[in-house]
Amino acid sequence: MKVLIGITSKNRASILPKAINSALEQDYVNKVVAVYDDASTDGTAQLESEFPDVKWIISGTAKGLMFARNLFLDISDADFFCSLDDDAWFLSKDTLSIAIDYMKKNPNTAAIAFDILSPDDVSKEKKHAIEAVETNQYIGCGHLLRIPVIKQIGRYLESPGFYGGEEKDLCIRLINAGYSITKLKGLYVWHDKTTIARNLIKQHQSGVCNDLVFTYRRTPTVLLLPSFFVKMYKHLNFSITNGLLLACLKGFADFFAALFKLKMKHQPVSISSFKRYLKFNK
C-alpha cells in the first residue's frame, strides 16, 4: 500500500530541507514525497533541484494550506496521506512503517495522530513503548489519513480564516461516519514552531473565527446556542489573560461577517457523535 507524504510550505526555505529529508529517510518503501510551494518569495522553488526525488508543485498564487492538502488528496493514487508541516520532522525512520502497519490491522481507524513534541513542551517525557489510544483529533503538523475514507466524507472544508479548526472539523465528521481516530503515543514528530513567516496575532484571530465556524457547522441544533456562548466565553477569557483581546474580537467579527454572508452551512452531526467527540475533551 502506498503513502503520500505531503509538505505545504511558504517562505521557509531555510527550514524546509529538514522536513523533506526526514520524509525521504522514512524506511517505508512504497512512498512518494511531495512539496507544495504556496507562492513563496524567498527562493523556496530553487530547492527543487536539490531534491530530485521529490514531486514539486509550485504555485504562482497563494492558495492556502487547505487547498494544498485537498490537492494532495486529489492527485494521489496512494492509500494513505501523511501531512507534515514544513517546520516538523519525524524523530525515527520507522514512524510511518509503524503507523501504516497499525492502520492495516485496524481498518476502522481513519486517522493517526502522531505524538507531537515541540519547544514549548520540553517537559514531556519520551516514551519507549508505543501506546494506541482513541482520541477525537490530531495535530495538523503531523498526521496520517486513510485517503478513500477522507474523500468519502468530503475532504477538508474551507473556512473564513486561513488557519485553525480544519482538523477538528474533519475528525468530528469521521466520528459521525462511524470511524475512529487513534493517537500513537510514543511515535514522535517534532514540531519546531518556527517564527519564520508566522504572525501569531493573525493566527489567533483566524483560529478564533474558525473555531466558531466549527461550532456553528457541527453542533446539534438543540445544543447550538449554549455551546456557542461557552465557546465565546472561553475565547474571551483566554485572550484577555494572554493579551490577545483585540485579535479575539476581530475573530468574532470575521465569523459574524461570514455568517451574515451565508458563507457556511449548519450541518450538525448526531447527538451521539457529538457526545463521543466531547468525551475526549474532559
C-alpha positions in Angstrom: 0.0 0.0 0.0 1.3 3.4 -1.0 1.6 6.6 1.2 2.0 10.1 0.0 3.9 12.4 2.4 2.7 15.9 1.6 4.5 19.1 2.8 3.0 22.5 2.3 5.4 25.4 2.6 5.5 29.2 2.3 8.6 31.3 2.7 10.5 28.8 4.8 13.3 27.8 2.5 15.8 27.7 5.4 14.0 25.1 7.4 12.1 23.1 4.7 15.0 20.8 3.8 15.0 19.2 7.3 11.3 18.3 6.8 12.0 16.9 3.3 15.0 14.9 4.4 13.0 13.5 7.3 10.3 12.3 4.9 12.8 10.8 2.4 14.5 8.9 5.2 11.4 7.0 6.3 12.0 3.3 5.8 8.6 2.6 4.4 9.4 1.7 0.8 6.2 2.4 -1.1 6.2 6.2 -0.5 6.0 9.4 -2.5 7.2 12.7 -1.1 5.6 15.9 -2.4 6.0 19.6 -1.6 3.5 22.3 -2.4 5.1 25.7 -2.6 2.4 28.2 -1.8 3.8 31.1 -3.9 6.9 31.6 -1.8 9.0 34.7 -2.4 12.1 33.5 -0.5 13.6 31.2 -3.2 11.8 28.0 -1.9 11.3 26.9 -5.5 15.1 26.8 -6.0 15.2 23.8 -3.7 13.6 21.7 -6.4 17.0 21.0 -8.0 18.4 19.8 -4.6 15.6 17.2 -4.1 15.0 15.5 -7.5 13.3 12.6 -5.8 10.5 14.9 -4.5 7.4 15.8 -6.5 7.2 19.6 -6.6 4.1 21.6 -7.1 5.0 25.3 -7.3 2.0 27.7 -7.3 2.2 31.2 -8.7 -0.5 32.4 -6.4 -1.2 31.8 -2.8 -3.9 29.2 -2.3 -3.5 28.3 1.4 -3.0 25.1 3.4 -6.4 23.6 3.0 -6.2 23.9 -0.8 -2.8 22.2 -0.7 -4.0 19.3 1.5 -7.0 18.7 -0.7 -4.8 18.8 -3.8 -2.6 16.2 -2.4 -5.6 14.0 -1.7 -6.9 14.5 -5.2 -3.8 14.0 -7.3 -2.5 10.9 -5.5 -3.2 7.2 -6.1 -1.9 6.4 -2.7 -3.9 4.6 0.1 -2.6 6.9 2.8 -1.8 10.6 3.1 0.8 11.8 5.7 0.7 15.5 6.2 3.9 17.0 7.6 4.4 20.7 8.3 7.4 22.5 6.8 8.8 23.1 10.3 8.2 19.5 11.5 10.1 16.2 11.1 9.9 12.6 12.2 12.1 11.6 15.1 12.6 8.0 13.9 12.9 6.4 10.5 10.3 3.7 11.1 7.5 6.1 12.2 5.4 5.6 9.0 6.1 1.9 8.9 4.7 1.5 12.4 1.7 3.8 11.8 0.7 2.2 8.5 1.0 -1.3 10.0 -1.4 -0.1 12.7 -3.8 1.2 10.0 -3.7 -2.1 8.1 -4.6 -4.1 11.2 -7.3 -1.6 12.2 -9.5 -0.8 9.2 -11.9 1.3 11.3 -9.1 3.7 12.1 -9.3 6.6 9.6 -6.7 8.9 11.1 -3.5 8.5 13.1 -2.3 11.3 15.4 1.4 11.3 16.0 2.8 12.2 19.4 4.0 15.8 18.9 7.0 17.3 20.7 7.8 21.0 20.5 10.0 23.7 22.1 7.1 24.8 24.4 6.6 21.3 25.7 10.1 20.4 26.8 8.9 18.8 30.0 7.2 16.0 28.1 8.9 12.7 28.8 9.6 10.5 25.8 8.1 7.0 26.0 9.9 3.9 24.9 6.8 1.8 24.3 4.2 2.8 21.8 0.6 3.0 23.1 -2.5 3.3 20.9 -5.3 5.4 22.5 -8.5 6.6 20.9 -8.8 10.4 20.6 -11.1 12.9 18.9 -8.5 14.9 16.8 -4.9 15.1 15.6 -2.5 18.0 15.5 -2.1 19.1 11.9 1.8 19.3 11.8 2.0 15.5 11.7 -0.8 13.0 11.0 -1.8 10.1 8.8 -5.1 9.7 7.0 -6.8 6.9 5.1 -7.4 8.6 1.7 -10.6 6.7 0.5 -12.4 7.5 3.7 -11.4 11.2 3.7 -12.7 11.5 0.2 -15.9 9.7 1.2 -16.7 12.3 3.8 -15.8 15.3 1.7 -12.1 16.1 2.4 -11.2 19.3 4.2 -13.6 22.2 4.1 -12.6 25.8 3.6 -13.2 28.2 6.5 -13.2 32.1 6.5 -9.9 32.2 8.4 -6.7 31.0 6.9 -5.7 28.9 9.9 -7.3 26.7 12.6 -10.2 24.3 13.1 -9.9 22.3 9.9 -8.6 19.2 11.7 -11.4 19.2 14.3 -14.0 19.6 11.6 -12.6 16.6 9.6 -12.3 14.5 12.8 -15.9 15.1 14.0 -17.2 14.1 10.6 -15.1 10.9 10.7 -16.6 10.1 14.1 -20.1 10.9 12.7 -19.4 8.4 9.9 -18.5 5.7 12.3 -14.7 5.8 12.1 -12.1 6.3 14.9 -9.0 8.5 15.3 -6.1 6.9 17.1 -3.2 8.6 18.8 0.0 6.5 18.8 1.7 7.7 22.0 5.5 7.3 21.7 5.5 7.7 17.9 7.0 11.1 17.7 7.1 14.1 15.3 9.0 17.2 16.3 7.2 20.5 15.6 9.8 23.3 15.7 7.1 26.0 15.7 9.4 28.4 13.8 8.6 32.1 13.9 9.6 32.4 10.2 6.6 33.6 8.2 4.4 33.2 11.3 2.1 36.1 12.5 0.8 34.9 15.9 -1.7 37.7 16.2 -3.3 37.0 12.8 -3.1 33.3 13.6 -5.0 33.8 16.8 -7.7 35.9 15.1 -8.1 33.2 12.4 -8.2 30.4 15.0 -11.0 32.1 17.0 -13.0 32.7 13.9 -12.7 29.1 12.6 -13.4 27.6 16.0 -16.8 29.4 16.0 -17.3 28.2 12.4 -16.7 24.7 13.6 -19.2 25.1 16.5 -21.8 26.5 14.2 -21.4 23.9 11.5 -21.3 20.7 13.6 -23.1 21.3 16.9 -26.5 19.6 17.1 -29.2 22.3 16.8 -30.6 21.7 20.3 -27.2 22.4 21.8 -26.0 25.1 19.5 -26.9 28.2 21.5 -25.4 27.2 24.8 -22.3 25.7 23.1 -21.8 28.9 21.1 -21.8 31.1 24.2 -19.5 28.7 26.1 -17.0 28.9 23.2 -17.1 32.7 23.1 -16.6 32.9 26.9 -13.6 30.6 26.7 -12.0 32.5 23.9 -12.5 35.8 25.6 -11.1 34.5 28.9 -8.0 33.1 27.2 -7.5 36.1 25.1 -7.7 38.6 28.0 -5.3 36.5 30.0 -2.8 36.3 27.2 -3.0 39.9 25.8 -4.9 38.8 22.7 -8.2 40.5 23.2 -8.2 42.6 20.0 -7.3 39.6 17.9 -10.1 37.7 19.6 -12.7 40.4 18.9 -11.5 40.6 15.3 -12.0 36.8 15.1 -15.6 37.2 16.4 -16.2 39.9 13.7 -14.8 37.7 10.9 -17.1 34.9 12.0 -20.3 37.0 12.1 -19.4 38.6 8.7 -19.1 35.2 7.2 -22.3 34.1 8.9 -24.3 37.0 7.6 -23.0 36.5 4.1 -24.2 32.9 4.3 -20.7 31.5 3.6 -21.3 28.5 5.8 -24.0 25.9 6.4 -25.3 24.4 9.6 -24.7 20.7 9.1 -24.7 19.2 12.6 -23.5 15.8 13.5 -25.7 13.5 15.5 -26.0 14.0 19.2 -24.4 10.6 19.9 -21.4 11.6 17.7 -21.2 15.0 19.3 -21.1 13.4 22.8 -18.5 10.9 21.6 -16.4 13.8 20.3 -16.7 15.8 23.6 -15.8 12.9 25.9 -12.2 13.2 24.9 -12.0 16.8 25.9 -12.6 16.0 29.6 
